[in-house]
Amino acid sequence: MTKIMTTYITLGIIAIIAIVIFKNYSKKSESTNENFAVNKPEQNPYLDLRSIVFSSKSEELGLKDIDDDKVYGIIAEMDMNPGTMSVVSFLTGDTSLYLSSGGGFIGAGQHEEVNKIIKEKVDGFQKYLLKAEKIEKPEFPKEGMANFNFITRNGIYSVSEKISELESGKSVLSNLFGELNEIITQIRLKSD
């Protein structure tokens, strides 16, 4: 299977997930699955969760002996028009997916096989750090964009790219986008 076909299949899976989630939200239904919840606007935890993950320190995660410039977490945020999807993964193997609609999948990294995959992927994201710039405050992605935020002891580094460029394989970050899609697939599989 070619890399482009794999990318399109993965994007198709993401699109299906997003459609189902947004349909559920628009109907104001609530799920009984403890890993997935659609909340009413006044109960929406998205901004609080986002704030917590962006302020997570390596020591709090049990990662005491890492270099200052080591990527120990990634928070990838994509414009879903409307809304934002945030994929959060740490070097500890923890991973979750949050939606600005209030839904999401939390705790997929508690499964041993997912935990191992996430650790390997986050460790490999170090190679993308040189493409990012240090930021003071993480911004939400602009329309049609994806933001890749790398968390280090030295701070947060971020790079943005058009989703269309990522999907087409024309971006230098297309491989990163593909790897994040694999993380989303793992989250989805373990949250069913």
C-alpha positions as CSV (number, residue, x, y, z in Angstrom):
1,M,0.0,0.0,0.0
2,T,1.5,3.4,-1.0
3,K,2.1,6.1,1.5
4,I,-0.5,8.3,-0.2
5,M,-3.2,5.6,-0.1
6,T,-2.4,5.1,3.6
7,T,-2.8,8.8,4.2
8,Y,-6.1,8.9,2.4
9,I,-7.5,5.9,4.3
10,T,-6.4,7.5,7.6
11,L,-8.0,10.8,6.7
12,G,-11.1,9.0,5.8
13,I,-11.2,7.4,9.2
14,I,-10.7,10.8,10.9
15,A,-13.5,12.3,8.8
16,I,-15.9,9.5,9.8
17,I,-14.9,10.0,13.5
18,A,-15.4,13.8,13.2
19,I,-18.8,13.4,11.5
20,V,-20.1,11.0,14.1
21,I,-18.9,13.1,17.0
22,F,-20.3,16.3,15.6
23,K,-23.6,14.6,14.7
24,N,-23.8,13.4,18.3
25,Y,-23.1,16.9,19.6
26,S,-25.6,18.6,17.3
27,K,-28.3,16.2,18.5
28,K,-27.4,17.1,22.1
29,S,-27.1,13.4,22.9
30,E,-25.0,12.2,25.8
31,S,-23.1,9.0,25.6
32,T,-22.9,6.5,28.4
33,N,-19.4,5.3,27.4
34,E,-17.0,6.6,30.2
35,N,-14.2,7.2,27.6
36,F,-16.4,9.4,25.4
37,A,-18.6,12.2,26.5
38,V,-20.5,15.0,24.8
39,N,-21.2,17.8,27.2
40,K,-23.6,20.6,27.2
41,P,-21.9,24.0,26.6
42,E,-22.0,24.9,30.4
43,Q,-20.3,21.6,31.2
44,N,-17.6,21.8,28.4
45,P,-14.2,20.9,29.9
46,Y,-12.2,21.6,26.7
47,L,-10.6,24.9,27.6
48,D,-9.6,23.5,31.1
49,L,-8.2,20.3,29.7
50,R,-6.3,22.3,27.0
51,S,-4.8,24.6,29.7
52,I,-3.8,21.6,31.8
53,V,-1.9,19.8,29.0
54,F,-0.1,22.9,27.8
55,S,1.1,23.6,31.3
56,S,2.2,20.0,32.1
57,K,5.7,19.9,33.4
58,S,8.0,16.9,32.8
59,E,8.5,16.4,36.5
60,E,4.8,16.2,37.1
61,L,4.7,13.4,34.5
62,G,7.5,11.5,36.1
63,L,10.1,12.5,33.4
64,K,12.8,13.8,35.6
65,D,16.0,12.9,33.7
66,I,15.4,14.4,30.3
67,D,17.3,17.1,28.5
68,D,15.9,20.6,28.4
69,D,15.3,20.5,24.7
70,K,13.8,16.9,24.6
71,V,10.3,16.8,23.2
72,Y,8.2,15.1,25.9
73,G,4.8,16.0,24.6
74,I,3.0,17.0,21.5
75,I,-0.4,18.8,21.3
76,A,-1.6,18.8,17.7
77,E,-4.6,21.0,17.1
78,M,-6.6,21.0,13.9
79,D,-9.3,23.3,12.6
80,M,-12.5,21.3,12.2
81,N,-14.6,24.2,10.9
82,P,-16.5,24.5,13.2
83,G,-14.4,23.8,16.3
84,T,-11.0,22.4,17.1
85,M,-9.7,18.9,17.6
86,S,-6.7,18.5,19.9
87,V,-4.6,15.3,20.0
88,V,-2.4,15.1,23.1
89,S,0.4,12.6,23.5
90,F,3.3,12.4,26.0
91,L,6.5,10.5,26.3
92,T,4.9,8.6,29.2
93,G,2.6,6.9,26.7
94,D,-0.5,8.9,27.8
95,T,-2.7,10.1,24.9
96,S,-6.1,11.6,24.5
97,L,-8.2,13.4,21.9
98,Y,-10.3,16.5,22.9
99,L,-12.9,18.3,20.9
100,S,-13.9,21.9,21.4
101,S,-17.5,20.7,21.3
102,G,-16.8,19.1,24.7
103,G,-16.4,15.5,23.5
104,G,-13.3,13.4,23.3
105,F,-11.5,10.2,24.0
106,I,-9.4,10.2,27.2
107,G,-6.9,7.7,28.5
108,A,-6.2,5.4,25.6
109,G,-2.6,5.3,26.8
110,Q,-3.6,3.0,29.7
111,H,-3.6,0.1,27.2
112,E,-0.2,-1.4,27.1
113,E,0.1,-1.7,23.3
114,V,-1.1,1.8,22.8
115,N,1.2,3.1,25.5
116,K,4.2,1.5,23.7
117,I,3.3,3.0,20.3
118,I,2.8,6.5,21.8
119,K,6.1,6.4,23.6
120,E,7.9,5.5,20.3
121,K,6.1,8.1,18.3
122,V,6.6,11.0,20.8
123,D,10.3,10.1,21.1
124,G,10.5,10.2,17.3
125,F,8.9,13.7,17.1
126,Q,12.2,15.2,18.3
127,K,13.3,15.4,14.6
128,Y,10.5,18.0,14.0
129,L,11.5,20.4,16.7
130,L,13.9,22.3,14.4
131,K,11.0,23.2,12.1
132,A,9.1,24.9,15.0
133,E,9.6,28.3,16.7
134,K,9.4,28.9,20.4
135,I,6.1,30.6,21.5
136,E,4.9,32.2,24.7
137,K,1.2,31.3,24.4
138,P,-0.4,28.5,22.2
139,E,-2.9,29.8,19.7
140,F,-5.8,28.0,18.3
141,P,-5.3,27.0,14.7
142,K,-6.6,29.4,12.0
143,E,-9.2,28.2,9.5
144,G,-7.9,25.3,7.4
145,M,-4.7,25.0,9.5
146,A,-3.1,22.5,11.9
147,N,-0.8,23.6,14.7
148,F,1.8,21.2,16.0
149,N,3.0,22.2,19.5
150,F,6.1,20.5,20.9
151,I,6.4,20.6,24.7
152,T,10.0,20.7,26.2
153,R,11.5,21.9,29.5
154,N,12.7,24.9,27.5
155,G,9.1,25.8,26.6
156,I,6.6,25.3,23.9
157,Y,7.6,25.2,20.2
158,S,5.0,25.5,17.5
159,V,4.7,25.1,13.7
160,S,1.6,25.6,11.6
161,E,0.6,24.2,8.2
162,K,-2.4,24.1,5.9
163,I,-4.3,20.9,6.3
164,S,-4.6,20.6,2.5
165,E,-0.8,20.6,2.2
166,L,-0.5,18.0,4.9
167,E,-3.1,15.8,3.2
168,S,-1.5,16.1,-0.2
169,G,1.9,15.0,1.1
170,K,3.5,18.2,-0.2
171,S,4.4,19.5,3.3
172,V,7.6,18.7,5.1
173,L,5.3,17.9,8.0
174,S,3.1,15.4,6.1
175,N,4.9,12.4,7.8
176,L,4.2,13.9,11.2
177,F,0.5,14.4,10.2
178,G,0.4,10.7,9.1
179,E,1.9,9.6,12.4
180,L,-0.6,11.6,14.4
181,N,-3.4,10.0,12.3
182,E,-2.0,6.6,13.5
183,I,-2.3,7.9,17.1
184,I,-5.9,9.0,16.5
185,T,-6.6,5.5,15.1
186,Q,-5.2,3.9,18.3
187,I,-7.2,6.2,20.5
188,R,-10.4,5.4,18.5
189,L,-9.8,1.7,18.6
190,K,-9.2,1.5,22.3
191,S,-12.1,3.9,23.2
192,D,-14.8,1.7,21.5
